[in-house]
Amino acid sequence: MSKKNLIIIGAGLSGLYVATLLQEEFNITILEARDRVGGRILTQAGHDLGPSWIWPHQKNILGLVNSLGLELFSQYVKGNALYDAPDGVQSFKAPPSAASARMDGGLEKLIEALASKLPSEILYLNEEVVSICQDKSALLVQTKNDEYKAEYVLSTLPPRVAVENIEYIPSLDEETKRKLKSIPTWMGNSAKCVVEFEKAFWKDEGLSGFVYSPLGPLGEIHDASTQEKAALFGFINAKASTTNIEEDIRRQMQRLFADKSKLIRKIYFTDWREEKFSSTLSDRKALSIHPEYGLSLNAFDEKLFFMGTETAYTNGGYLEGAVISALEMEKRVSHLS
């Protein structure tokens, strides 16, 4: 019996992983709006500009990392922290933080490993989906370049992006739209910077690399050194201007580390708030706490399903949530093949 067709919208972690889980049951097509895979996972020169941490309790992603033969290393947290106060920089002993790990080579290694398990011809880049139309027994997915047809569609887009950027024919019911719009986009209000240095001088000075700064532009800073490179990463304060962000960051590094700021090699910066496929206007407002995620929605007579880290009821908004959503979706649709 011939396999049914399945379109997956988005080639991020959840999209690629669910494709590997379902590729024996369905004829899969993956449509990715960007010119790259990974979604909100973005690694440049070994530095992660999207998510970076994995925690010991996140068993599903740890299992996936192990199955792919990838290596993790512990986040560096030894030493004192700094408080970038209005009246001067202060050193203090920070309370113990939960143990976390990062991926050797950056999280792009995880994306590359998953993509390598899929036939290259099923992945289409630069294919922004603009509409999904129910047509008798199939769904028609229209991109800016072409039209695709399948019995089932899995949307891995952030819920707000999925409801605001795509037209549905017939229109989604009001309750479904309300639920999609109510889920904040993971990293949708974030801008992240990595500052690469010639050496990790802060370690020699008994510092962990953690800095809290109400002055900014980086409000929260952590060690981001890789096995080969010394670096710090920070999140941009919600109200900070990004017009002259590199110059402002260099001034902050000089304020924090004086002459050691001359050791800066390069500054990497990504503003996820400005990414059409990662954020909406509704996501601009800063979040005071981690959102409550979890969503189980389908449409078009159970032919269109919504998934991704925001839909996970546990560890939503983390890499673990993206993996959980893929595992849950496999259970949900594998019987439809």
C-alpha positions in Angstrom: 0.0 0.0 0.0 1.4 3.4 -0.9 2.3 5.8 1.8 0.3 9.0 2.5 1.9 12.4 2.0 2.8 14.6 5.0 4.1 18.2 4.8 6.1 19.5 7.8 6.3 23.3 8.0 9.5 24.4 9.6 13.0 22.8 9.6 13.9 23.5 13.2 14.6 21.0 16.0 11.0 19.7 16.3 10.4 19.7 12.5 13.6 17.7 11.7 13.2 15.3 14.6 9.6 14.5 13.9 10.5 13.9 10.2 13.1 11.3 11.3 10.5 9.6 13.4 7.8 9.5 10.7 9.9 9.0 7.5 9.1 5.3 7.3 5.4 5.9 7.6 4.9 8.8 5.3 6.2 10.5 2.2 7.5 13.6 3.8 8.1 17.1 2.4 9.7 19.8 4.7 9.0 23.4 3.9 11.4 26.0 5.5 11.0 29.7 5.0 14.6 30.5 5.8 17.6 29.8 3.7 18.9 27.5 6.4 17.8 24.7 8.7 17.7 25.1 12.5 14.9 27.6 13.1 15.7 29.3 16.4 18.9 27.3 16.7 21.6 29.4 15.2 25.3 28.8 15.6 27.9 31.2 14.2 31.6 30.3 14.4 30.8 27.8 17.1 28.8 30.3 19.2 25.1 29.7 19.8 23.0 32.8 19.2 19.8 31.0 20.0 19.3 28.4 22.8 22.4 26.9 24.2 21.7 25.1 27.5 20.6 21.5 28.3 19.8 20.5 31.9 20.3 17.1 33.6 16.5 16.5 34.1 15.8 16.9 30.4 16.0 13.2 29.6 14.5 13.3 26.1 17.0 15.6 24.5 19.8 14.0 26.4 18.7 10.7 25.0 18.6 12.2 21.5 22.1 13.7 21.9 23.5 10.4 23.0 21.8 8.5 20.2 23.4 10.8 17.7 26.9 10.4 19.2 27.2 14.1 20.1 29.2 15.5 23.0 28.2 17.9 25.8 30.4 19.9 28.2 29.5 21.6 31.5 28.6 25.3 31.7 31.4 27.2 33.4 30.1 28.7 36.7 33.2 28.8 39.0 34.1 32.1 40.7 32.4 35.3 41.7 29.8 37.3 39.7 29.7 41.0 38.9 26.9 43.5 39.5 27.1 46.3 37.0 25.7 49.0 39.3 25.1 52.6 38.6 27.7 53.6 41.2 30.3 51.1 40.0 31.0 47.5 39.3 30.7 45.2 42.3 31.9 41.6 42.8 29.7 39.2 44.8 29.3 35.4 45.4 26.3 34.3 43.4 24.1 31.5 44.8 24.7 28.1 43.3 23.0 27.7 39.9 21.5 24.5 38.4 24.0 22.5 36.5 23.7 22.9 32.8 25.6 21.7 29.7 26.3 23.0 26.2 27.1 21.2 23.0 30.6 20.8 21.7 30.7 22.6 18.4 27.4 24.4 19.1 23.8 23.2 18.6 24.1 23.3 14.9 25.8 19.9 15.3 22.4 18.6 16.6 20.6 20.1 13.6 23.2 18.7 11.1 23.0 15.2 12.6 19.2 15.2 12.3 19.2 16.5 8.8 21.8 13.9 7.8 19.2 11.2 8.6 16.8 12.6 6.0 16.9 12.5 2.2 18.1 15.9 1.0 15.4 16.0 -1.7 12.6 16.2 0.8 13.8 19.5 2.2 12.8 22.8 0.5 14.4 26.0 1.7 13.2 29.6 1.0 9.7 28.3 0.9 7.6 30.6 3.0 4.1 29.2 3.5 1.4 31.8 2.9 -1.8 29.7 3.0 -3.2 26.3 3.8 -6.4 25.3 2.1 -8.6 22.3 2.8 -9.5 20.6 -0.5 -11.7 17.5 -0.3 -9.5 14.8 1.1 -6.2 16.8 1.0 -4.6 20.0 2.1 -3.1 22.5 -0.3 -0.1 24.4 1.0 0.8 27.5 -0.9 4.2 29.1 -0.6 5.4 32.2 -2.2 7.0 30.0 -4.9 4.9 26.9 -5.4 2.0 24.8 -4.2 2.2 21.4 -2.4 -0.4 18.8 -1.6 -0.7 16.3 1.2 -3.2 14.3 3.2 -1.7 15.8 6.5 0.3 18.8 7.5 2.3 19.4 10.7 3.0 23.1 11.5 6.0 23.5 13.8 5.8 27.3 13.6 5.5 29.3 16.9 1.7 29.4 17.5 1.5 33.2 17.1 3.5 33.1 13.9 1.3 30.3 12.6 -1.9 32.2 13.1 -0.7 35.7 12.1 1.5 34.9 9.1 -0.6 32.2 7.3 -4.1 32.3 5.8 -6.3 29.3 6.4 -9.1 28.4 4.0 -11.6 28.0 5.4 -10.7 30.2 8.3 -9.7 28.7 11.7 -12.5 29.0 14.3 -12.2 31.9 16.7 -11.4 29.7 19.7 -8.5 28.0 17.9 -7.1 31.4 16.8 -7.5 32.7 20.4 -5.5 29.8 21.8 -2.7 30.2 19.2 -2.4 33.9 19.8 -2.3 33.4 23.6 1.0 31.4 23.5 4.1 33.7 23.8 6.8 32.8 21.3 9.9 31.2 22.8 12.7 33.7 22.3 10.3 36.0 20.5 11.2 38.9 22.8 14.9 38.1 22.9 18.1 39.6 21.4 21.3 37.7 22.1 25.0 38.7 21.8 28.2 36.7 22.0 31.4 38.6 22.6 34.5 36.6 21.6 37.8 37.4 23.3 41.5 36.5 22.8 41.4 34.7 26.1 39.1 34.0 29.0 40.8 36.4 31.4 37.8 36.4 33.8 38.6 32.8 34.8 42.1 33.9 35.8 40.6 36.6 37.9 38.3 34.3 39.8 35.2 35.3 37.9 32.5 33.0 36.5 31.5 35.3 33.7 28.1 35.9 35.2 27.1 39.6 35.2 23.8 41.2 36.2 23.4 44.7 34.8 20.5 47.1 35.0 22.5 49.5 32.9 23.0 47.3 29.8 22.8 47.0 27.0 23.5 43.4 28.1 21.3 42.8 31.1 22.4 39.2 31.9 25.8 37.8 30.9 27.3 34.3 31.2 30.4 32.5 30.1 30.0 31.3 26.6 33.5 29.9 26.0 33.8 26.9 23.7 36.5 24.3 23.7 38.5 26.5 21.4 37.4 30.0 22.0 36.9 32.4 24.9 33.6 34.2 24.9 30.8 35.7 27.0 27.2 35.9 25.9 24.4 38.2 27.0 20.8 39.0 26.5 19.9 42.6 25.5 17.8 44.5 28.0 14.3 44.8 26.7 14.4 48.6 26.6 17.9 48.9 25.2 18.4 50.5 21.8 20.1 48.3 19.2 21.0 51.2 16.8 24.6 51.2 17.8 24.6 47.9 19.6 28.2 46.9 19.0 29.6 50.2 20.1 27.4 50.1 23.2 28.5 46.6 24.1 32.2 47.6 23.7 31.5 50.4 26.2 29.9 48.0 28.6 32.8 45.6 28.4 35.2 48.5 29.1 33.1 49.5 32.1 33.2 45.9 33.4 36.7 44.8 32.6 38.7 48.0 31.9 41.7 47.4 29.6 40.8 43.7 29.2 38.0 44.9 26.9 40.8 45.5 24.3 40.9 41.7 24.0 37.6 41.6 22.1 38.0 39.7 18.8 34.5 39.8 17.4 30.9 40.5 18.4 28.0 38.3 17.2 24.5 39.6 17.5 21.0 38.4 16.6 17.8 40.2 17.4 15.1 37.5 17.3 12.5 40.2 17.8 13.2 41.4 14.2 12.9 37.9 12.7 9.6 37.5 10.9 9.6 33.7 11.3 10.5 33.8 15.0 8.5 36.7 16.5 5.3 38.8 16.1 4.4 42.2 17.3 2.6 40.6 20.2 5.9 39.1 21.4 7.7 42.5 21.8 6.6 42.9 25.4 9.2 41.7 27.9 8.3 38.6 30.0 8.6 38.7 33.8 8.4 34.9 34.2 8.7 31.8 32.0 5.4 31.4 30.2 3.1 28.5 30.8 3.3 26.5 27.7 1.2 23.6 26.4 -1.2 23.2 23.6 -3.0 20.4 21.8 -4.7 21.7 18.6 -5.6 20.4 15.2 -7.8 21.8 12.4 -9.3 20.8 9.1 -10.9 17.5 10.4 -7.7 16.4 12.1 -5.5 16.8 9.1 -3.6 19.9 10.2 -1.7 19.7 13.5 0.2 22.3 15.5 3.4 21.3 17.3 6.7 22.7 18.6 8.3 23.6 21.9 5.4 26.0 22.8 3.0 23.1 22.6 4.8 20.9 25.1 3.1 20.7 28.5 6.4 19.9 30.2 9.6 21.8 29.4 7.8 24.1 27.0 10.1 26.9 25.7 13.2 24.7 26.0 15.0 22.4 23.6 13.5 19.6 25.6 10.1 20.9 24.8 10.8 20.7 21.1 11.9 17.1 21.4 8.9 16.2 23.5 6.5 17.8 21.0 8.0 15.6 18.2 7.7 12.4 20.3 4.1 13.2 21.2 3.2 14.0 17.5 4.7 10.7 16.4 2.3 8.9 18.7 -0.6 11.1 17.6 -0.3 10.7 13.8 1.7 7.5 13.1 -1.6 5.5 13.0 -2.9 7.7 10.2 -0.3 6.4 7.7 
